[in-house]
Amino acid sequence: MRTYSVTPAITRLMAKISRDEVTGCWIYTGGINSRGYGVVWGDGRSLVAHRVSYEHHVGPIPEGMHLDHLCRVRSCVAPTHLEPVTPRENLMRSPIAPAALNAAKTHCRNGHLFDEANTTIWSGERICRTCARDKAQRYRTRRADA
């Protein structure tokens, strides 16, 4: 659990919010870090703006949880646009994360269906059984010809 107070930071944060009437986002117009998240000074250090907003308006972020921006706007600090989720859920909701993109694939690169019968997991990666079988056959053929 965090041991800092959001009170000094919330005053700075609220002074730098632009409300978007169309989306309902509270866009933080202060400093932005290299990942696109707002940062605000408080408790003698730099704090992530959306976390400060959530903790002030809603309450503590549950241990081990991340805040997911439901609006997909990283500089948004609207507490209603933030939801505590597991790190995995946060990753899988991302429209650009490689893990989420791969998990959404229904077919391998050769067009075979990723289903229970045709899929195996090897070293954490989904493998198409048909393609694996074909690759093994090509290897055996090469070895026999050599």
C-alpha positions in Angstrom: 0.0 0.0 0.0 1.2 3.5 -0.8 2.4 5.7 2.1 2.1 9.1 0.3 -0.7 11.7 0.6 -2.4 12.8 -2.6 -3.7 16.0 -1.0 -0.9 18.4 -2.1 -0.8 16.9 -5.6 -4.5 17.0 -6.2 -4.5 20.8 -6.0 -1.9 21.0 -8.7 -3.6 18.3 -10.7 -7.0 19.9 -10.7 -5.6 23.2 -11.8 -4.3 21.7 -15.0 -7.4 19.8 -16.3 -9.2 20.5 -19.5 -12.6 18.8 -19.7 -13.6 17.4 -23.1 -17.4 17.8 -23.3 -17.7 15.2 -26.1 -15.7 12.3 -24.6 -16.1 13.2 -20.9 -12.3 13.0 -20.5 -10.4 15.1 -18.0 -7.3 15.8 -20.0 -4.3 16.6 -17.8 -2.5 19.6 -19.5 0.5 19.6 -17.1 3.7 17.5 -17.6 3.5 14.3 -19.6 6.1 11.5 -19.2 7.7 9.6 -22.1 4.9 7.1 -22.1 2.2 9.7 -22.5 0.9 9.7 -18.9 0.4 12.9 -16.9 2.8 13.5 -14.0 2.3 15.8 -11.1 4.6 16.9 -8.3 3.6 15.8 -4.8 5.1 14.5 -1.6 8.6 15.5 -2.8 8.5 13.4 -6.0 6.8 13.0 -9.3 3.5 11.1 -9.2 1.4 9.6 -12.1 -1.5 12.0 -12.5 -4.3 9.4 -13.2 -3.3 7.4 -10.1 -3.5 10.6 -7.9 -6.9 11.4 -9.4 -8.3 7.9 -8.8 -7.0 7.7 -5.2 -8.4 11.2 -4.4 -11.9 10.7 -6.0 -12.4 6.9 -5.5 -10.0 5.5 -3.0 -6.9 3.4 -2.8 -5.9 1.3 -5.8 -6.1 -2.4 -4.7 -2.7 -4.1 -4.2 -1.3 -5.6 -7.3 -3.8 -3.9 -9.6 -3.2 -1.5 -12.5 -5.5 1.3 -13.6 -6.9 0.8 -17.1 -7.9 3.8 -19.1 -11.3 2.8 -20.4 -11.3 5.8 -22.8 -7.8 4.8 -24.1 -6.5 8.3 -23.5 -3.4 8.2 -21.4 -3.5 11.8 -20.3 -7.1 11.4 -19.1 -7.5 11.6 -15.3 -11.3 11.3 -15.1 -11.9 8.8 -12.2 -14.9 7.3 -14.1 -12.6 6.5 -17.0 -10.2 4.5 -14.8 -10.8 0.9 -13.7 -8.5 -1.2 -11.5 -7.6 -4.5 -13.3 -5.0 -7.1 -13.1 -1.8 -6.4 -15.1 -2.7 -9.2 -17.5 -6.2 -7.8 -18.1 -4.7 -4.4 -18.7 -2.3 -5.8 -21.2 -5.0 -7.9 -23.0 -7.2 -4.8 -23.3 -4.5 -2.9 -25.1 -5.2 -2.3 -28.8 -1.5 -2.3 -29.6 0.2 -4.7 -27.2 1.8 -7.6 -29.1 0.5 -10.1 -26.5 -3.1 -8.9 -27.0 -2.7 -8.8 -30.8 -1.4 -12.4 -30.8 -4.1 -13.6 -28.4 -6.8 -12.3 -30.8 -5.5 -14.3 -33.7 -7.8 -17.1 -34.7 -5.6 -18.7 -37.4 -1.9 -19.3 -37.9 0.1 -17.6 -40.6 -0.8 -20.5 -43.0 -4.5 -20.2 -42.4 -5.0 -23.2 -40.0 -7.5 -22.6 -37.2 -6.2 -22.1 -33.7 -8.6 -24.4 -31.9 -8.2 -27.0 -29.1 -7.4 -29.9 -31.5 -4.9 -28.0 -33.6 -3.1 -25.9 -31.0 -0.4 -26.7 -28.5 1.6 -24.4 -26.2 5.4 -24.6 -26.3 7.5 -22.2 -24.2 4.5 -20.0 -23.6 3.8 -19.7 -27.4 0.8 -21.0 -29.3 1.9 -23.5 -32.0 -0.2 -24.8 -34.8 0.0 -28.6 -34.7 -0.5 -28.9 -38.5 2.4 -26.5 -39.2 4.6 -28.2 -36.6 3.9 -31.6 -38.2 4.7 -30.2 -41.7 7.9 -28.6 -40.4 9.0 -31.9 -38.7 8.3 -33.8 -41.9 10.4 -31.4 -44.0 13.2 -31.8 -41.4 13.1 -35.6 -41.6 13.1 -35.5 -45.4 16.2 -33.2 -45.4 18.0 -35.4 -42.9 17.2 -38.5 -45.0 18.5 -36.9 -48.2 21.7 -35.8 -46.6 
